[in-house]
Amino acid sequence: MAAIRSLGKKSLDPQKVKEDKKSCRRFGTCGVGDLAIYMPGTLFNRRLYIPISSVSHVYKRVAYSKADGKGLLSPVLFIVVRYDKGQERTAFFKDLREADRMLDEIKRVAPAIVTMSPAGERNAREKARREEALKERKLSERARRSLRQLSGDKDKLKKSPVLYQDLAGMARIKRRMDLIKPAYQWIVLILFLIGAAGFIAAIMLRSSGLITPTASVVAMLICAMIMILMINTRILPGPVKNRRNVNRDYEKAVSDMEHFIGGFGDFHLPAIYSHPLVIDMLTRIIREGRAETIEEALLVLKEDLKAADNTKVVSREEYEEIVTVKPMFTVRDYE
């Protein structure tokens, strides 16, 4: 196997790199050691390294949905390592939480590394300036009343966080399920069953001596690969993950939220959109002067979410905000 090599201009002592890689914390195809960040090569994980002293930024890059405003944010997620004054190396991540853990580890190991893109840094500075200006902005009495109402609603929601977490989580699952065409599920199921039948047939034919052991092993491997591929599509129907059960669980989450907020008598958001992040976004819209009432702010927010259509570089906070909130609106077709 080829020796691990440096991507940057600077190289470290091979023995130290070997020891550092062995003890590095692994995140997907990457790793974070005390001396270097390890990136995937063409065939193997963590076959390349970048000395931490050469790294300036490590951040997430994500892809948004299509421009119709109805698609769930694409799960395509990359970690970007920026080094040697402008060079970049990316690594694909399947799990947002794994990417976040990697960024947290980098903050711990090397606090000087910026965990947002250069564009994100500029946006953060601009956002701080805007927020400072918003604090000095004079709002109408209607706007101030709306902000007080939203603040009260947020305090009420935080009394039972499991309810809004379940609502957002089920909205996301339901949106994924809604995007899967039933025909695709049937095709995947049929292919899975073909693979399972072929696997069993290979065992039986080998037992009866109709095919050679080598041929049976090859056939079993091919059939097993087909089954694994179908499972990894994540659209294979089952007793738990099917459209009926997902719709039932989503409606239960909505019903639980309706029951909860109904006990206050003065809650101002619809149950389907009751989440602290939604309130934060509505508050920002009102402070920016784009709306005065909660109803007006909801209309503006819906248009903002529909417009989130292109591949963008976003901060962790922006990504978590949109990826949580948008499915809550898309599953209701922005009603």
N, C-alpha and C positions, 0 to 999 in steps of 0.2 A: 504494500500500500504506500502511495506517495506520502512524503513527509508534509506536515502542515506548513503552510507558507503565509507570509505577510502580504496583505493587500496594500499597505501603505508604503511610503518611502522609507520608513524606519523599520528595522527588524530587531527582534529581541534574541537573547541567547536561546538556542534550540532546546537545551535541557530545562531551562526555566519555563519556557513555553509549554513543554511537555508536562511538567509538573503542575503548572497553572491550569492547563486544559483538563487534566485529570480531576482536579478539585473544583472546577468551575460549576456554577449554578446553571442548570440547563432549562431553557425555555423554548419549547418547540424545536426548531432546527438550529437554534442559536445557543450561545452560552455566554455567561458573564463571569470572568475571572478577576483576580486582583490586578493582573497586568494587562489583560487584553479582552476585547470583545470577539467572540468566535462566531463566524458566519458559515452558512452552508456552501459547499462546493457543488460541482456539477452532479456528482453521484452520491457523495457522503455528507452527513451533517457535521458542522463544526470543523471543516477541513481548512478553513481560511481564518486568519486573525488580523485584527487591527489593534495596535497598541493603544491603550487608553489615553496615553499622552498625546496621541495624534487626533483623537476624536473631539469634535466641537459640539455636535448635535446628535441626538438620537430621538426619533419621534415616529408617530404613527401616520400612515397615509391610507385613507379609506376612499372607497368609491360609492357615490350616491346612486339613487335609482334613476329610471328614465324620466323624461321630461313631462309625462302625462300626469305626474303628481300623485299617482296611485300606487306606485311600486314601493315595496319595502326597501330600505337601504341595502345595498348589495353587501354580502358578507365578505367581499374581497378586502383583505386587510394586510398591510405591509408594515414592517418595521424598517425605517430608513436610518442608516448610520452615515453621518456626514463627517469626513475626515480630510486631512491634508488640504485645507483651505478650498473646499468646493467639490471634492470627489465624493461620490455616494455609492452605497451598496445596500440593496434591499433584500428582505427575507419575507416570505409569505407566512402568515399566521392564520390558523383556523379559528382560534379562540381569542376573543378580545381580552378575557381575564388573564390569559397567559402573557399577552403583550403588555398588559398593565403591570403584571408582576415583574416583567423584565425591566420596564422603565423604573419601577420602584427600587429594584436592586441596583440599577445604574446610579440612581440618586444617592443610594447609600454608599456605594463603592467610590463614586467619583462625583461629588456634589457640584463640581465646576462644569460638568457637561450639561448642556441645555437640553431639556426633554420636550422641546417643541421646535418646529421648523423656523428658519429665519423669517419666513413670512408670518408664522405664528407669533414670533416675538414682536414683529411690527404691529400685528393685529392686537396683541395684548397691551402694548403701549397705547395704541389708539383707543382701545376699549377703556383703559384706565382714564384717559383724558376725557372720553365721552361720559363716563360715569361721574367723573368729578364735575363736568359741566351740567349733567342732569341734576346733581344735588343742588346746584344753584338756580336751576330753571324754575320759574314761577308757574305753578299749575293752577287750573281753575278749581273751584270748589267741587265740581262734579268729579274731576280727576282725583282730587285728594280723597273724596269719599270712596271712590272705587278702589284706591290703593288701600284704604283702611279695611274695606270689605275683603279684599284679597288676602291681606295680612291675617285677618281673623280666620279665613277659610284655611289658610296654610297651617295655622296653629291647631285647628280642629283635626285636619288630616294627620298631623304628626302624632296624634293620640293613638292611632291604629295604623302604623306603617305597613303591616302585613296586607291590609286591604288594597292600598294603592299599588303595592308591589305585585300582588296577584293580578290586579286589573291590567297593569302594563305588561306583565309577563304573558298573560293569556291573549291579550290583543296582538302581541308579537307572534305567538304560535298560530293564532287564527289567521293572521295575515299571510304567513308562510303557507298554511294549508289552502287558503283561498287562491293563491297563485299557482297551485299545482292542478293541472287539468286532470280530471278523472281518467281520461284515456291513458295518460302517462303512468298512473298508478297501476292500471290493468296490465300495461306492457311490462312494467318492472316486475309485477307479481308473476306473470306468465314466464318470464325469463328466469326468475328465481326458482320456480317450480320445475322448469326444464333442467336447470342445474342440479337441483336436489334429486330429480328422477335419474339423471345421468350418473350422479354419484352412486346412488343405490344400485343402478344397473351394472356399473363397473365392478362393484363388489360381488354381485351375484354371478356375473359372467366369469369372474376370476375363480370363484368358488367352484363353479361347474366345469372349469377347465377349458372354456370356449375362447378365452383370450389369454395371452401371456401375462405374467406378473408385471413386466415393464409397461405393456400397453395399458393395463388396468390402472397402474399408478399415474401414468400420463393423463388418462381420461379422468381420474379422480381429481387430479390437480387442476385440470381445465374447468371441471364442473364446480369445484370449490372456489376457484377464482371468479367464476360467473356469479355465484351466490354472494360472495364478499362484495363484489362490485355493485350488485343490486342493493345490498344492505347499506352500502356507503352512499347511495343516492339520497338516502334519508327521506324518501317518499314512499317507501314500502308500507302499505296499509297494515294495520294490526289491531288487536283487541283494545288497545289503549289509544294509540295514535291514529285516529280516523276522524273524518269530517264531523260525524254526528257527536262524538264525545268531545271534540275540541269546541264545537259550537255550544254544547251543553255547559262545559266548564267556563267558557267565556261569559255566557248569560248569567251563570251563577255568580261570577265575580262582579258583574254589573249590578245584579240584584243585591248582593251583600253590601256594595257601596251605597246603593240607593237607600237601603235600610239604615245604614250608619249615618249618612248625612241627613236623612229625614228626621233623625232624633234631635237635631239642632234647631230646626225651624227657620234659621236665617243663613243657610248656606247658599252661595250665589253661582256656583258652577254646576253644569249638568254632571250626573254621576259618571257618564262615559268618559269625561275628560278630567276627572278629579285626581289630580296628581300634583305634588309640590313643584315639579319642573314646569308643568303647564302654567302654574301660578307665577313662577319666576319669569317666564317668557311674556305673560300678559302684563306683569308689572313693568317690565322693561319697555314694552310697547307704549304703555300709558305714560311712563316717564319721558319717553322720547317725543311725546306730543302727537303720536300717530293715532291716538284714540283717547276718549275721555271716559267712556263707560266700559264695563266688562263685556257687554254684548258687542260693542264696536271692536274691542281688542281681540275678541275671539275671531271675528271676521278677518282682521288683519293677519292674525296668526295662521289661519287656514291658508291664506294666500302665500304667506312666507313659506309654509311647509310644501305647498304645491310647487313653489319655485325652486326648491332644493333638488336640482336635477343633474348637476355636472360633477365630475370628479374634482374634489377639492382637497386641499391640505387643511385639516382642522385640528384644533387643540383637543386634548382629552375631554375637557368639560363640554365643548361644543358637540363632540361626537356622542357622548353619553346623553346629552340633552335631546338631540335630534333622534337618535336611534331608539330612545325610550318613548318619546312623545309622538313621533310620526305614525307608528302603527295604530295608536289609539284613535287617530283621525281617519286613517285610510280604511280601517275595518268598518267604519260607519259611513264611508264615502263622503266624509267632510260635512255631515249633516249638522 
